[in-house]
Amino acid sequence: MQYKIEKGIPIPTRGKWNQLAEKMEDGDSVLLSLQDSINLKKAFRNIYAREGKFSCVARQESPHSFRVWKRKVNKSKKKVS
């Protein structure tokens, strides 16, 4: 059997949290429940961990809601000696 090797075909994203993370731009935020904020943070880790381009920051806004921001990773940080 012969197979055709194809290049440049993007891997489809899975799940609503990955889709949300990819749609967000630098500085965008979303208000979520605790469990949903955990799911979105996992999606950021899954998508951007290898690239190192983006990360997320989460802060509690009320007893039942958390805000999650997408932020660009600053790789030019100087190390303090």
C-alpha positions as CSV (number, residue, x, y, z in Angstrom):
1,M,0.0,0.0,0.0
2,Q,1.3,3.5,-0.8
3,Y,0.7,6.6,1.2
4,K,0.7,10.2,0.2
5,I,2.7,12.3,2.5
6,E,1.3,15.8,2.9
7,K,2.9,18.9,4.4
8,G,1.4,22.0,5.8
9,I,-1.9,20.5,7.0
10,P,-2.7,22.1,10.4
11,I,-3.7,19.9,13.3
12,P,-7.2,20.7,14.3
13,T,-7.6,22.0,17.8
14,R,-9.7,20.1,20.3
15,G,-12.1,21.4,22.8
16,K,-13.8,24.7,23.6
17,W,-11.0,25.8,26.0
18,N,-8.3,25.5,23.3
19,Q,-10.4,27.3,20.8
20,L,-11.1,30.1,23.4
21,A,-7.3,30.4,24.2
22,E,-6.4,30.7,20.5
23,K,-9.1,33.3,19.8
24,M,-7.9,35.5,22.6
25,E,-5.3,38.2,21.9
26,D,-2.6,39.6,24.1
27,G,-4.3,41.5,26.9
28,D,-7.7,40.0,26.5
29,S,-9.4,38.6,29.5
30,V,-12.5,36.5,30.3
31,L,-14.4,36.0,33.6
32,L,-15.0,32.4,34.5
33,S,-15.9,30.1,37.4
34,L,-13.1,28.4,39.3
35,Q,-13.4,25.1,37.3
36,D,-13.6,26.9,34.0
37,S,-10.6,29.0,34.8
38,I,-8.6,25.9,35.6
39,N,-9.7,24.3,32.3
40,L,-8.6,27.5,30.4
41,K,-5.2,27.6,32.1
42,K,-4.6,24.0,31.2
43,A,-5.5,24.8,27.6
44,F,-2.9,27.7,27.6
45,R,-0.3,25.3,29.0
46,N,-1.1,22.6,26.3
47,I,-1.1,25.1,23.4
48,Y,1.7,27.5,24.3
49,A,4.1,25.6,26.7
50,R,6.4,24.5,23.9
51,E,6.3,27.8,21.9
52,G,6.8,30.0,25.0
53,K,5.0,32.9,23.2
54,F,2.0,33.3,25.5
55,S,1.0,32.5,29.0
56,C,-2.0,33.4,31.2
57,V,-2.6,35.2,34.5
58,A,-5.6,34.5,36.7
59,R,-6.9,36.5,39.6
60,Q,-9.9,35.9,41.8
61,E,-12.6,38.7,41.4
62,S,-15.3,37.3,43.7
63,P,-15.8,34.2,45.8
64,H,-17.1,32.4,42.7
65,S,-15.3,34.0,39.7
66,F,-11.8,34.3,38.3
67,R,-10.5,36.5,35.5
68,V,-8.0,35.0,33.1
69,W,-5.8,37.1,30.9
70,K,-3.7,36.1,27.9
71,R,-0.3,37.7,27.9
72,K,2.7,37.7,25.7
73,V,5.8,36.2,27.3
74,N,8.7,38.6,27.6
75,K,11.8,36.6,26.8
76,S,14.2,39.5,27.2
77,K,14.0,39.5,31.0
78,K,17.4,40.3,32.6
79,K,18.6,38.0,35.3
80,V,19.4,39.7,38.6
81,S,22.7,38.6,40.0
